[in-house]
């Protein structure tokens, strides 16, 4: 947008993790995450030792989430930050949230096949400890207000008339539903009429994109 309006003041551009200007957010979160997980877990299934130990992590994750949705178990675990022994329910939404956040960090995501496999065998303590730690550490670091201000201004009212059903994905439809409902109430700005036009410019641009990016 800046380069489009102020080309004389723009020497070069670096655009990280891009999408086409014509893309509207709607429910790309769920499909993007599943695509990234397929690639990340594919690293395990292509490694003979990992595959022998953990099989198909994506299939196990799907079965685990289905189990948790039907009957969230009470899990005794040690809080990884305080060391305190706790007993709490483990539900599918927090596991999906953990998987989503870990997908941003492939090095950390490498422990997911182990934790998913353990949970699939009914040993939930490790996974519950991770979800608890993530919730504690991330709850004040996610700028949801800023995200809504951007998303609701740039994409609200622009979504396709029909939104795909993502009930079979890790995230499902909840995040898209939340965004849609929040944007009916959240303050938003007005974008220029040409906001979604593709940029044509002589300004040099470097455009990196990663195949493991979950968004």
Secondary structure, 3 states (H helix, E strand, C coil): CHHHHCHHHCCEEEEECCCCCCCCCCCHHHHHHHHHHHHHHHHHHCCHHHHHHHCCHHHHHHHHHHHHHHCCCEEEEECCCCCCEEEEECCHHHHHHHHHHHCCCHHHHCCHHHHHHHHHCCCCHHHHHHHHHHHHHHCCCCCHHHHHHHHHHHCCCCCCCCCCCCCCCCCCCHHHHHHHHHHCCCCCCCCCCCCCCCCCCCCEEEEECCCCCCC
